[in-house]
Amino acid sequence: MNLYGQDMDEKVSPLESGLAWTVDLASARDFVGKAALRALQPVRQLTGLLLLDAGVLRAHQKVLTPHGDGEITSGTFSPTVGKSIALARLPRQAAAGETVEVEVRGRR
């Protein structure tokens, strides 16, 4: 679940926040902002991360992908998973399951 002000805000469209399912662009029904959203070509996507090594992922850490850099928007340790998890805004081309690197205190 997105945290307003952290994972999304008024500058980030629902199409880049994993909330495209909440916006019906296909119906004939019009709404304020529909034309702007249709014209938008999102370049980023909100993606879940799982840290394979020890440590805790935190907001604003840099994420390096083969498609360009991204940034963690929020992160924490998950006692259920037993590992650190995060949401990150990554380039649209980054695929689910793709391995990425995170800079933690200047190290990858």
Biopython code that builds the backbone (N, CA, C, O; Angstrom):
import numpy as np
from Bio.PDB.StructureBuilder import StructureBuilder

atoms = [
    (1, "MET", "N", (0.841, -1.173, 0.000)),
    (1, "MET", "CA", (0.000, 0.000, 0.000)),
    (1, "MET", "C", (0.890, 1.242, 0.000)),
    (1, "MET", "O", (1.840, 1.338, 0.776)),
    (2, "ASN", "N", (0.571, 2.181, -0.874)),
    (2, "ASN", "CA", (1.346, 3.414, -0.993)),
    (2, "ASN", "C", (1.122, 4.327, 0.204)),
    (2, "ASN", "O", (0.018, 4.415, 0.742)),
    (3, "LEU", "N", (2.180, 4.995, 0.603)),
    (3, "LEU", "CA", (2.111, 5.989, 1.665)),
    (3, "LEU", "C", (2.191, 7.360, 1.017)),
    (3, "LEU", "O", (3.198, 7.700, 0.397)),
    (4, "TYR", "N", (1.113, 8.163, 1.159)),
    (4, "TYR", "CA", (1.087, 9.489, 0.537)),
    (4, "TYR", "C", (2.176, 10.360, 1.150)),
    (4, "TYR", "O", (2.352, 10.395, 2.368)),
    (5, "GLY", "N", (2.900, 11.057, 0.288)),
    (5, "GLY", "CA", (4.000, 11.899, 0.726)),
    (5, "GLY", "C", (5.327, 11.169, 0.688)),
    (5, "GLY", "O", (6.389, 11.792, 0.709)),
    (6, "GLN", "N", (5.264, 9.849, 0.633)),
    (6, "GLN", "CA", (6.482, 9.044, 0.582)),
    (6, "GLN", "C", (6.569, 8.302, -0.755)),
    (6, "GLN", "O", (7.532, 8.480, -1.502)),
    (7, "ASP", "N", (5.575, 7.478, -1.055)),
    (7, "ASP", "CA", (5.564, 6.690, -2.285)),
    (7, "ASP", "C", (4.845, 7.402, -3.426)),
    (7, "ASP", "O", (5.022, 7.054, -4.594)),
    (8, "MET", "N", (4.044, 8.386, -3.088)),
    (8, "MET", "CA", (3.303, 9.148, -4.092)),
    (8, "MET", "C", (2.943, 10.506, -3.515)),
    (8, "MET", "O", (2.864, 10.679, -2.298)),
    (9, "ASP", "N", (2.728, 11.464, -4.404)),
    (9, "ASP", "CA", (2.257, 12.788, -4.014)),
    (9, "ASP", "C", (1.609, 13.435, -5.233)),
    (9, "ASP", "O", (1.367, 12.762, -6.235)),
    (10, "GLU", "N", (1.328, 14.726, -5.155)),
    (10, "GLU", "CA", (0.631, 15.407, -6.245)),
    (10, "GLU", "C", (1.487, 15.521, -7.509)),
    (10, "GLU", "O", (0.957, 15.851, -8.569)),
    (11, "LYS", "N", (2.775, 15.261, -7.428)),
    (11, "LYS", "CA", (3.661, 15.359, -8.590)),
    (11, "LYS", "C", (3.841, 14.023, -9.309)),
    (11, "LYS", "O", (4.451, 13.975, -10.377)),
    (12, "VAL", "N", (3.320, 12.950, -8.740)),
    (12, "VAL", "CA", (3.485, 11.608, -9.304)),
    (12, "VAL", "C", (2.115, 11.091, -9.725)),
    (12, "VAL", "O", (1.188, 11.044, -8.916)),
    (13, "SER", "N", (1.991, 10.705, -10.989)),
    (13, "SER", "CA", (0.693, 10.256, -11.499)),
    (13, "SER", "C", (0.338, 8.874, -10.951)),
    (13, "SER", "O", (1.221, 8.123, -10.538)),
    (14, "PRO", "N", (-0.948, 8.542, -10.948)),
    (14, "PRO", "CA", (-1.342, 7.198, -10.526)),
    (14, "PRO", "C", (-0.763, 6.120, -11.449)),
    (14, "PRO", "O", (-0.621, 4.965, -11.046)),
    (15, "LEU", "N", (-0.430, 6.500, -12.685)),
    (15, "LEU", "CA", (0.151, 5.543, -13.627)),
    (15, "LEU", "C", (1.576, 5.163, -13.236)),
    (15, "LEU", "O", (2.053, 4.093, -13.613)),
    (16, "GLU", "N", (2.266, 6.029, -12.480)),
    (16, "GLU", "CA", (3.628, 5.748, -12.018)),
    (16, "GLU", "C", (3.650, 5.266, -10.573)),
    (16, "GLU", "O", (4.715, 4.964, -10.034)),
    (17, "SER", "N", (2.487, 5.192, -9.948)),
    (17, "SER", "CA", (2.406, 4.817, -8.533)),
    (17, "SER", "C", (1.786, 3.450, -8.309)),
    (17, "SER", "O", (1.442, 3.102, -7.180)),
    (18, "GLY", "N", (1.641, 2.674, -9.372)),
    (18, "GLY", "CA", (1.023, 1.359, -9.244)),
    (18, "GLY", "C", (-0.476, 1.431, -9.019)),
    (18, "GLY", "O", (-1.086, 0.479, -8.532)),
    (19, "LEU", "N", (-1.071, 2.575, -9.379)),
    (19, "LEU", "CA", (-2.501, 2.768, -9.149)),
    (19, "LEU", "C", (-3.287, 2.958, -10.447)),
    (19, "LEU", "O", (-4.386, 3.511, -10.426)),
    (20, "ALA", "N", (-2.740, 2.511, -11.561)),
    (20, "ALA", "CA", (-3.432, 2.654, -12.845)),
    (20, "ALA", "C", (-4.794, 1.962, -12.825)),
    (20, "ALA", "O", (-5.711, 2.375, -13.535)),
    (21, "TRP", "N", (-4.927, 0.924, -12.025)),
    (21, "TRP", "CA", (-6.191, 0.185, -11.931)),
    (21, "TRP", "C", (-7.320, 1.039, -11.351)),
    (21, "TRP", "O", (-8.490, 0.683, -11.489)),
    (22, "THR", "N", (-6.988, 2.157, -10.706)),
    (22, "THR", "CA", (-8.008, 3.033, -10.116)),
    (22, "THR", "C", (-8.509, 4.083, -11.092)),
    (22, "THR", "O", (-9.451, 4.813, -10.782)),
    (23, "VAL", "N", (-7.893, 4.172, -12.274)),
    (23, "VAL", "CA", (-8.235, 5.199, -13.260)),
    (23, "VAL", "C", (-8.757, 4.507, -14.514)),
    (23, "VAL", "O", (-8.024, 3.756, -15.157)),
    (24, "ASP", "N", (-10.022, 4.755, -14.868)),
    (24, "ASP", "CA", (-10.626, 4.116, -16.035)),
    (24, "ASP", "C", (-10.459, 5.010, -17.260)),
    (24, "ASP", "O", (-11.289, 5.879, -17.524)),
    (25, "LEU", "N", (-9.380, 4.787, -18.002)),
    (25, "LEU", "CA", (-9.123, 5.580, -19.201)),
    (25, "LEU", "C", (-9.863, 5.027, -20.417)),
    (25, "LEU", "O", (-9.961, 5.713, -21.435)),
    (26, "ALA", "N", (-10.381, 3.815, -20.335)),
    (26, "ALA", "CA", (-11.027, 3.174, -21.479)),
    (26, "ALA", "C", (-12.497, 3.549, -21.635)),
    (26, "ALA", "O", (-13.026, 3.489, -22.744)),
    (27, "SER", "N", (-13.160, 3.931, -20.562)),
    (27, "SER", "CA", (-14.599, 4.207, -20.651)),
    (27, "SER", "C", (-14.862, 5.549, -21.332)),
    (27, "SER", "O", (-13.978, 6.400, -21.425)),
    (28, "ALA", "N", (-16.084, 5.716, -21.801)),
    (28, "ALA", "CA", (-16.488, 6.973, -22.440)),
    (28, "ALA", "C", (-16.702, 8.075, -21.408)),
    (28, "ALA", "O", (-16.726, 9.258, -21.750)),
    (29, "ARG", "N", (-16.858, 7.685, -20.145)),
    (29, "ARG", "CA", (-17.084, 8.659, -19.077)),
    (29, "ARG", "C", (-15.862, 9.553, -18.935)),
    (29, "ARG", "O", (-14.727, 9.078, -18.894)),
    (30, "ASP", "N", (-16.115, 10.860, -18.861)),
    (30, "ASP", "CA", (-15.025, 11.825, -18.741)),
    (30, "ASP", "C", (-14.825, 12.204, -17.279)),
    (30, "ASP", "O", (-15.756, 12.110, -16.479)),
    (31, "PHE", "N", (-13.635, 12.625, -16.932)),
    (31, "PHE", "CA", (-13.345, 13.140, -15.596)),
    (31, "PHE", "C", (-12.194, 14.130, -15.699)),
    (31, "PHE", "O", (-11.437, 14.116, -16.669)),
    (32, "VAL", "N", (-12.068, 14.979, -14.706)),
    (32, "VAL", "CA", (-11.012, 15.986, -14.690)),
    (32, "VAL", "C", (-9.649, 15.282, -14.699)),
    (32, "VAL", "O", (-9.377, 14.430, -13.853)),
    (33, "GLY", "N", (-8.814, 15.641, -15.648)),
    (33, "GLY", "CA", (-7.479, 15.072, -15.744)),
    (33, "GLY", "C", (-7.360, 13.879, -16.680)),
    (33, "GLY", "O", (-6.253, 13.390, -16.909)),
    (34, "LYS", "N", (-8.477, 13.399, -17.226)),
    (34, "LYS", "CA", (-8.431, 12.214, -18.086)),
    (34, "LYS", "C", (-7.558, 12.444, -19.319)),
    (34, "LYS", "O", (-6.738, 11.594, -19.666)),
    (35, "ALA", "N", (-7.729, 13.581, -19.977)),
    (35, "ALA", "CA", (-6.936, 13.880, -21.174)),
    (35, "ALA", "C", (-5.448, 13.958, -20.834)),
    (35, "ALA", "O", (-4.605, 13.476, -21.592)),
    (36, "ALA", "N", (-5.138, 14.559, -19.706)),
    (36, "ALA", "CA", (-3.734, 14.680, -19.291)),
    (36, "ALA", "C", (-3.129, 13.305, -19.008)),
    (36, "ALA", "O", (-1.985, 13.044, -19.380)),
    (37, "LEU", "N", (-3.887, 12.426, -18.355)),
    (37, "LEU", "CA", (-3.382, 11.080, -18.069)),
    (37, "LEU", "C", (-3.205, 10.264, -19.349)),
    (37, "LEU", "O", (-2.251, 9.496, -19.476)),
    (38, "ARG", "N", (-4.127, 10.437, -20.295)),
    (38, "ARG", "CA", (-4.011, 9.720, -21.571)),
    (38, "ARG", "C", (-2.768, 10.159, -22.338)),
    (38, "ARG", "O", (-2.114, 9.345, -22.991)),
    (39, "ALA", "N", (-2.449, 11.445, -22.257)),
    (39, "ALA", "CA", (-1.291, 11.986, -22.980)),
    (39, "ALA", "C", (0.031, 11.625, -22.304)),
    (39, "ALA", "O", (1.092, 11.669, -22.927)),
    (40, "LEU", "N", (-0.048, 11.273, -21.042)),
    (40, "LEU", "CA", (1.153, 10.983, -20.264)),
    (40, "LEU", "C", (1.804, 9.680, -20.711)),
    (40, "LEU", "O", (1.125, 8.671, -20.904)),
    (41, "GLN", "N", (3.099, 9.711, -20.872)),
    (41, "GLN", "CA", (3.878, 8.511, -21.176)),
    (41, "GLN", "C", (4.775, 8.237, -19.972)),
    (41, "GLN", "O", (5.899, 8.735, -19.917)),
    (42, "PRO", "N", (4.297, 7.455, -19.012)),
    (42, "PRO", "CA", (5.081, 7.217, -17.795)),
    (42, "PRO", "C", (6.460, 6.641, -18.112)),
    (42, "PRO", "O", (6.594, 5.744, -18.944)),
    (43, "VAL", "N", (7.472, 7.167, -17.443)),
    (43, "VAL", "CA", (8.834, 6.671, -17.635)),
    (43, "VAL", "C", (9.315, 5.899, -16.408)),
    (43, "VAL", "O", (10.369, 5.264, -16.437)),
    (44, "ARG", "N", (8.529, 5.961, -15.326)),
    (44, "ARG", "CA", (8.899, 5.269, -14.088)),
    (44, "ARG", "C", (7.745, 4.394, -13.623)),
    (44, "ARG", "O", (6.604, 4.563, -14.053)),
    (45, "GLN", "N", (8.059, 3.463, -12.745)),
    (45, "GLN", "CA", (7.037, 2.598, -12.155)),
    (45, "GLN", "C", (7.402, 2.321, -10.702)),
    (45, "GLN", "O", (8.579, 2.293, -10.343)),
    (46, "LEU", "N", (6.398, 2.119, -9.883)),
    (46, "LEU", "CA", (6.626, 1.753, -8.491)),
    (46, "LEU", "C", (6.767, 0.233, -8.427)),
    (46, "LEU", "O", (5.891, -0.499, -8.887)),
    (47, "THR", "N", (7.867, -0.229, -7.860)),
    (47, "THR", "CA", (8.205, -1.647, -7.860)),
    (47, "THR", "C", (8.606, -2.090, -6.462)),
    (47, "THR", "O", (9.261, -1.341, -5.737)),
    (48, "GLY", "N", (8.223, -3.289, -6.082)),
    (48, "GLY", "CA", (8.633, -3.841, -4.801)),
    (48, "GLY", "C", (10.028, -4.444, -4.887)),
    (48, "GLY", "O", (10.395, -5.052, -5.892)),
    (49, "LEU", "N", (10.801, -4.268, -3.816)),
    (49, "LEU", "CA", (12.151, -4.826, -3.738)),
    (49, "LEU", "C", (12.272, -5.734, -2.521)),
    (49, "LEU", "O", (11.603, -5.524, -1.509)),
    (50, "LEU", "N", (13.120, -6.733, -2.625)),
    (50, "LEU", "CA", (13.460, -7.630, -1.529)),
    (50, "LEU", "C", (14.977, -7.674, -1.442)),
    (50, "LEU", "O", (15.641, -8.052, -2.408)),
    (51, "LEU", "N", (15.532, -7.294, -0.299)),
    (51, "LEU", "CA", (16.983, -7.293, -0.115)),
    (51, "LEU", "C", (17.447, -8.714, 0.198)),
    (51, "LEU", "O", (16.998, -9.318, 1.172)),
    (52, "LEU", "N", (18.338, -9.241, -0.623)),
    (52, "LEU", "CA", (18.820, -10.609, -0.443)),
    (52, "LEU", "C", (19.899, -10.705, 0.627)),
    (52, "LEU", "O", (20.051, -11.749, 1.262)),
    (53, "ASP", "N", (20.651, -9.624, 0.834)),
    (53, "ASP", "CA", (21.718, -9.596, 1.835)),
    (53, "ASP", "C", (21.196, -9.019, 3.146)),
    (53, "ASP", "O", (20.041, -8.605, 3.237)),
    (54, "ALA", "N", (22.056, -8.998, 4.155)),
    (54, "ALA", "CA", (21.699, -8.384, 5.438)),
    (54, "ALA", "C", (21.609, -6.869, 5.275)),
    (54, "ALA", "O", (22.285, -6.293, 4.422)),
    (55, "GLY", "N", (20.787, -6.232, 6.079)),
    (55, "GLY", "CA", (20.634, -4.780, 6.037)),
    (55, "GLY", "C", (19.175, -4.399, 5.980)),
    (55, "GLY", "O", (18.295, -5.258, 5.918)),
    (56, "VAL", "N", (18.924, -3.101, 6.002)),
    (56, "VAL", "CA", (17.558, -2.587, 5.931)),
    (56, "VAL", "C", (17.501, -1.513, 4.856)),
    (56, "VAL", "O", (18.280, -0.560, 4.875)),
    (57, "LEU", "N", (16.577, -1.672, 3.921)),
    (57, "LEU", "CA", (16.378, -0.683, 2.867)),
    (57, "LEU", "C", (15.635, 0.520, 3.435)),
    (57, "LEU", "O", (14.695, 0.368, 4.215)),
    (58, "ARG", "N", (16.065, 1.719, 3.036)),
    (58, "ARG", "CA", (15.473, 2.961, 3.536)),
    (58, "ARG", "C", (15.164, 3.908, 2.385)),
    (58, "ARG", "O", (15.734, 3.796, 1.300)),
    (59, "ALA", "N", (14.256, 4.838, 2.637)),
    (59, "ALA", "CA", (13.870, 5.845, 1.646)),
    (59, "ALA", "C", (15.090, 6.621, 1.168)),
    (59, "ALA", "O", (16.018, 6.891, 1.930)),
    (60, "HIS", "N", (15.062, 6.969, -0.103)),
    (60, "HIS", "CA", (16.055, 7.808, -0.789)),
    (60, "HIS", "C", (17.360, 7.089, -1.114)),
    (60, "HIS", "O", (18.300, 7.721, -1.598)),
    (61, "GLN", "N", (17.441, 5.793, -0.862)),
    (61, "GLN", "CA", (18.630, 5.067, -1.298)),
    (61, "GLN", "C", (18.555, 4.888, -2.815)),
    (61, "GLN", "O", (17.483, 4.648, -3.370)),
    (62, "LYS", "N", (19.692, 5.005, -3.465)),
    (62, "LYS", "CA", (19.781, 4.903, -4.918)),
    (62, "LYS", "C", (19.690, 3.446, -5.347)),
    (62, "LYS", "O", (20.317, 2.569, -4.753)),
    (63, "VAL", "N", (18.896, 3.200, -6.392)),
    (63, "VAL", "CA", (18.744, 1.864, -6.966)),
    (63, "VAL", "C", (19.321, 1.899, -8.379)),
    (63, "VAL", "O", (18.938, 2.744, -9.188)),
    (64, "LEU", "N", (20.228, 0.995, -8.672)),
    (64, "LEU", "CA", (20.868, 0.937, -9.984)),
    (64, "LEU", "C", (20.311, -0.243, -10.770)),
    (64, "LEU", "O", (20.333, -1.382, -10.303)),
    (65, "THR", "N", (19.811, 0.045, -11.973)),
    (65, "THR", "CA", (19.278, -0.992, -12.854)),
    (65, "THR", "C", (20.001, -0.895, -14.198)),
    (65, "THR", "O", (20.650, 0.115, -14.469)),
    (66, "PRO", "N", (19.905, -1.912, -15.037)),
    (66, "PRO", "CA", (20.492, -1.824, -16.379)),
    (66, "PRO", "C", (19.818, -0.750, -17.235)),
    (66, "PRO", "O", (20.346, -0.372, -18.280)),
    (67, "HIS", "N", (18.660, -0.260, -16.801)),
    (67, "HIS", "CA", (17.878, 0.703, -17.579)),
    (67, "HIS", "C", (18.001, 2.130, -17.058)),
    (67, "HIS", "O", (17.353, 3.036, -17.582)),
    (68, "GLY", "N", (18.818, 2.339, -16.040)),
    (68, "GLY", "CA", (18.964, 3.655, -15.419)),
    (68, "GLY", "C", (18.745, 3.549, -13.923)),
    (68, "GLY", "O", (18.408, 2.489, -13.395)),
    (69, "ASP", "N", (18.943, 4.663, -13.259)),
    (69, "ASP", "CA", (18.844, 4.680, -11.804)),
    (69, "ASP", "C", (17.421, 4.949, -11.330)),
    (69, "ASP", "O", (16.619, 5.568, -12.030)),
    (70, "GLY", "N", (17.132, 4.473, -10.135)),
    (70, "GLY", "CA", (15.870, 4.728, -9.466)),
    (70, "GLY", "C", (16.136, 5.106, -8.029)),
    (70, "GLY", "O", (17.278, 5.344, -7.637)),
    (71, "GLU", "N", (15.063, 5.161, -7.237)),
    (71, "GLU", "CA", (15.198, 5.558, -5.839)),
    (71, "GLU", "C", (14.164, 4.835, -4.991)),
    (71, "GLU", "O", (13.010, 4.683, -5.392)),
    (72, "ILE", "N", (14.589, 4.394, -3.821)),
    (72, "ILE", "CA", (13.654, 3.792, -2.878)),
    (72, "ILE", "C", (12.780, 4.898, -2.306)),
    (72, "ILE", "O", (13.279, 5.948, -1.900)),
    (73, "THR", "N", (11.472, 4.657, -2.278)),
    (73, "THR", "CA", (10.545, 5.635, -1.704)),
    (73, "THR", "C", (10.234, 5.308, -0.253)),
    (73, "THR", "O", (10.034, 6.217, 0.552)),
    (74, "SER", "N", (10.191, 4.027, 0.094)),
    (74, "SER", "CA", (10.005, 3.622, 1.492)),
    (74, "SER", "C", (10.512, 2.196, 1.655)),
    (74, "SER", "O", (10.450, 1.392, 0.724)),
    (75, "GLY", "N", (11.011, 1.893, 2.844)),
    (75, "GLY", "CA", (11.532, 0.559, 3.090)),
    (75, "GLY", "C", (11.565, 0.251, 4.575)),
    (75, "GLY", "O", (11.562, 1.155, 5.411)),
    (76, "THR", "N", (11.596, -1.036, 4.892)),
    (76, "THR", "CA", (11.623, -1.477, 6.280)),
    (76, "THR", "C", (12.030, -2.947, 6.337)),
    (76, "THR", "O", (12.172, -3.602, 5.304)),
    (77, "PHE", "N", (12.213, -3.449, 7.537)),
    (77, "PHE", "CA", (12.430, -4.878, 7.733)),
    (77, "PHE", "C", (11.073, -5.539, 7.898)),
    (77, "PHE", "O", (10.239, -5.060, 8.666)),
    (78, "SER", "N", (10.845, -6.629, 7.187)),
    (78, "SER", "CA", (9.593, -7.370, 7.289)),
    (78, "SER", "C", (9.789, -8.603, 8.158)),
    (78, "SER", "O", (10.495, -9.529, 7.757)),
    (79, "PRO", "N", (9.177, -8.635, 9.349)),
    (79, "PRO", "CA", (9.306, -9.827, 10.184)),
    (79, "PRO", "C", (8.623, -11.047, 9.554)),
    (79, "PRO", "O", (9.020, -12.181, 9.824)),
    (80, "THR", "N", (7.618, -10.828, 8.731)),
    (80, "THR", "CA", (6.926, -11.933, 8.072)),
    (80, "THR", "C", (7.826, -12.602, 7.040)),
    (80, "THR", "O", (7.899, -13.828, 6.968)),
    (81, "VAL", "N", (8.509, -11.786, 6.242)),
    (81, "VAL", "CA", (9.392, -12.299, 5.193)),
    (81, "VAL", "C", (10.768, -12.645, 5.764)),
    (81, "VAL", "O", (11.469, -13.514, 5.245)),
    (82, "GLY", "N", (11.139, -11.952, 6.838)),
    (82, "GLY", "CA", (12.445, -12.175, 7.443)),
    (82, "GLY", "C", (13.572, -11.459, 6.722)),
    (82, "GLY", "O", (14.746, -11.769, 6.923)),
    (83, "LYS", "N", (13.210, -10.501, 5.883)),
    (83, "LYS", "CA", (14.186, -9.724, 5.104)),
    (83, "LYS", "C", (13.689, -8.290, 4.981)),
    (83, "LYS", "O", (12.551, -7.976, 5.329)),
    (84, "SER", "N", (14.562, -7.433, 4.482)),
    (84, "SER", "CA", (14.193, -6.048, 4.234)),
    (84, "SER", "C", (13.418, -5.952, 2.921)),
    (84, "SER", "O", (13.781, -6.586, 1.930)),
    (85, "ILE", "N", (12.352, -5.155, 2.922)),
    (85, "ILE", "CA", (11.540, -4.931, 1.729)),
    (85, "ILE", "C", (11.434, -3.430, 1.490)),
    (85, "ILE", "O", (11.666, -2.627, 2.394)),
    (86, "ALA", "N", (11.081, -3.064, 0.259)),
    (86, "ALA", "CA", (10.962, -1.645, -0.063)),
    (86, "ALA", "C", (10.076, -1.451, -1.277)),
    (86, "ALA", "O", (9.820, -2.384, -2.039)),
    (87, "LEU", "N", (9.613, -0.217, -1.441)),
    (87, "LEU", "CA", (9.010, 0.236, -2.685)),
    (87, "LEU", "C", (10.009, 1.195, -3.304)),
    (87, "LEU", "O", (10.609, 2.014, -2.608)),
    (88, "ALA", "N", (10.188, 1.092, -4.620)),
    (88, "ALA", "CA", (11.144, 1.957, -5.310)),
    (88, "ALA", "C", (10.558, 2.427, -6.626)),
    (88, "ALA", "O", (9.819, 1.699, -7.288)),
    (89, "ARG", "N", (10.891, 3.638, -6.995)),
    (89, "ARG", "CA", (10.497, 4.172, -8.290)),
    (89, "ARG", "C", (11.652, 3.888, -9.251)),
    (89, "ARG", "O", (12.739, 4.452, -9.128)),
    (90, "LEU", "N", (11.385, 2.992, -10.216)),
    (90, "LEU", "CA", (12.403, 2.527, -11.160)),
    (90, "LEU", "C", (12.010, 2.878, -12.590)),
    (90, "LEU", "O", (10.848, 3.180, -12.860)),
    (91, "PRO", "N", (12.982, 2.839, -13.511)),
    (91, "PRO", "CA", (12.637, 3.044, -14.919)),
    (91, "PRO", "C", (11.579, 2.032, -15.362)),
    (91, "PRO", "O", (11.582, 0.887, -14.908)),
    (92, "ARG", "N", (10.695, 2.447, -16.228)),
    (92, "ARG", "CA", (9.579, 1.630, -16.704)),
    (92, "ARG", "C", (10.053, 0.292, -17.292)),
    (92, "ARG", "O", (9.335, -0.705, -17.223)),
    (93, "GLN", "N", (11.257, 0.275, -17.867)),
    (93, "GLN", "CA", (11.762, -0.937, -18.519)),
    (93, "GLN", "C", (12.194, -2.016, -17.527)),
    (93, "GLN", "O", (12.352, -3.173, -17.919)),
    (94, "ALA", "N", (12.386, -1.671, -16.268)),
    (94, "ALA", "CA", (12.800, -2.659, -15.264)),
    (94, "ALA", "C", (11.696, -3.708, -15.115)),
    (94, "ALA", "O", (10.533, -3.371, -14.891)),
    (95, "ALA", "N", (12.067, -4.961, -15.241)),
    (95, "ALA", "CA", (11.083, -6.046, -15.220)),
    (95, "ALA", "C", (11.002, -6.693, -13.842)),
    (95, "ALA", "O", (11.976, -6.713, -13.089)),
    (96, "ALA", "N", (9.826, -7.219, -13.529)),
    (96, "ALA", "CA", (9.641, -7.954, -12.274)),
    (96, "ALA", "C", (10.613, -9.126, -12.241)),
    (96, "ALA", "O", (10.780, -9.831, -13.236)),
    (97, "GLY", "N", (11.251, -9.329, -11.097)),
    (97, "GLY", "CA", (12.199, -10.417, -10.939)),
    (97, "GLY", "C", (13.619, -10.079, -11.359)),
    (97, "GLY", "O", (14.544, -10.855, -11.121)),
    (98, "GLU", "N", (13.794, -8.919, -11.985)),
    (98, "GLU", "CA", (15.130, -8.490, -12.420)),
    (98, "GLU", "C", (15.981, -8.113, -11.209)),
    (98, "GLU", "O", (15.488, -7.472, -10.281)),
    (99, "THR", "N", (17.237, -8.501, -11.215)),
    (99, "THR", "CA", (18.143, -8.154, -10.121)),
    (99, "THR", "C", (18.639, -6.725, -10.299)),
    (99, "THR", "O", (19.072, -6.337, -11.384)),
    (100, "VAL", "N", (18.570, -5.950, -9.224)),
    (100, "VAL", "CA", (19.060, -4.571, -9.215)),
    (100, "VAL", "C", (20.020, -4.420, -8.037)),
    (100, "VAL", "O", (20.097, -5.296, -7.176)),
    (101, "GLU", "N", (20.744, -3.316, -8.004)),
    (101, "GLU", "CA", (21.645, -3.040, -6.892)),
    (101, "GLU", "C", (21.175, -1.793, -6.166)),
    (101, "GLU", "O", (20.623, -0.877, -6.776)),
    (102, "VAL", "N", (21.399, -1.763, -4.851)),
    (102, "VAL", "CA", (21.037, -0.613, -4.025)),
    (102, "VAL", "C", (22.299, -0.093, -3.354)),
    (102, "VAL", "O", (23.086, -0.864, -2.804)),
    (103, "GLU", "N", (22.483, 1.221, -3.404)),
    (103, "GLU", "CA", (23.607, 1.833, -2.696)),
    (103, "GLU", "C", (23.220, 2.039, -1.238)),
    (103, "GLU", "O", (22.284, 2.777, -0.931)),
    (104, "VAL", "N", (23.946, 1.382, -0.347)),
    (104, "VAL", "CA", (23.725, 1.513, 1.089)),
    (104, "VAL", "C", (25.011, 2.066, 1.691)),
    (104, "VAL", "O", (26.037, 1.387, 1.713)),
    (105, "ARG", "N", (24.951, 3.287, 2.174)),
    (105, "ARG", "CA", (26.122, 3.968, 2.740)),
    (105, "ARG", "C", (27.315, 3.948, 1.796)),
    (105, "ARG", "O", (28.446, 3.678, 2.200)),
    (106, "GLY", "N", (27.034, 4.243, 0.522)),
    (106, "GLY", "CA", (28.096, 4.334, -0.470)),
    (106, "GLY", "C", (28.565, 3.015, -1.046)),
    (106, "GLY", "O", (29.437, 2.994, -1.915)),
    (107, "ARG", "N", (27.999, 1.910, -0.573)),
    (107, "ARG", "CA", (28.379, 0.581, -1.085)),
    (107, "ARG", "C", (27.200, -0.062, -1.790)),
    (107, "ARG", "O", (26.044, 0.251, -1.504)),
    (108, "ARG", "N", (27.501, -0.967, -2.718)),
    (108, "ARG", "CA", (26.452, -1.707, -3.441)),
    (108, "ARG", "C", (26.358, -3.123, -2.923)),
    (108, "ARG", "O", (25.536, -3.903, -3.404)),
]
sb = StructureBuilder()
sb.init_structure("model")
sb.init_model(0)
sb.init_chain("A")
sb.init_seg("    ")
for serial, (resi, resn, name, xyz) in enumerate(atoms, 1):
    if name == "N":
        sb.init_residue(resn, " ", resi, " ")
    sb.init_atom(name, np.array(xyz, "f"), 0.0, 1.0, " ", f" {name:<3s}", serial, name[0])
structure = sb.get_structure()
